[in-house]
């Protein structure tokens, strides 16, 4: 399903979206789109308020960072990885597979 215009995502870098009742963020970083869960798995901080640097999303609460390729948290933090969801870009829209959001494996 289309969730955001590509030009909006590029301009804002982080955009909040809701897919099948799940709060996510879209991130534009290093010329690619990434979709991930909105809340930090460590302390539940709102990652839409975080910052981006060197392929990582930094939590605004505790400054731990997550790799935007695979969701891995930086060394030394006791947390599961950030959930990353597949996206595609078509017709200047960012699409997220709603079935991937509903999957218990995510």
RAZI-V912214 format. One record per pair of residues at least 12 apart in sequence whose ideal C-beta (glycine too) atoms are under 7 Angstrom apart, sorted by sequence separation. I is the first residue (numbers start at 1). J is the second residue. D is the distance in whole Angstrom. If there is no record, write none. Layout:
I&J&D + I&J&D
This chain:
24&36&7 + 47&59&6 + 55&67&7 + 56&68&6 + 71&83&6 + 4&17&6 + 14&27&6 + 24&37&6 + 25&38&5 + 55&68&5 + 64&77&4 + 71&84&5 + 3&17&4 + 13&27&7 + 24&38&6 + 45&59&5 + 55&69&7 + 70&84&7 + 86&100&6 + 13&28&5 + 23&38&4 + 45&60&6 + 85&100&5 + 3&19&6 + 13&29&7 + 45&61&4 + 66&82&4 + 85&101&6 + 9&26&5 + 42&59&7 + 1&19&7 + 10&28&5 + 43&61&5 + 9&28&5 + 40&59&5 + 43&62&6 + 42&62&7 + 40&61&7 + 85&106&7 + 4&26&6 + 16&38&6 + 25&47&6 + 42&64&6 + 3&26&7 + 25&48&5 + 29&52&5 + 83&106&5 + 9&33&6 + 27&52&7 + 30&55&6 + 29&55&7 + 27&57&6 + 42&73&7 + 16&48&5 + 14&48&5 + 34&68&5 + 36&71&7 + 42&77&6 + 42&79&4 + 41&79&5 + 13&52&6 + 29&68&6 + 41&80&5 + 27&68&6 + 41&82&6 + 37&82&6 + 36&82&5 + 37&83&4 + 36&83&6 + 36&84&5 + 36&85&7 + 34&84&6 + 35&85&4 + 35&87&5 + 34&87&7 + 33&87&5 + 33&89&6 + 24&85&7 + 33&94&5 + 35&96&5 + 26&94&6 + 19&96&5 + 20&98&5 + 19&98&6 + 22&101&5 + 20&101&5 + 19&101&5 + 20&102&6 + 6&89&6 + 7&92&7 + 9&94&6 + 6&92&5 + 5&92&6 + 6&93&6 + 5&93&6 + 6&94&6 + 4&94&5 + 2&93&4 + 3&94&6 + 3&95&7 + 2&95&5 + 3&96&5 + 1&95&6 + 1&96&6 + 1&98&5
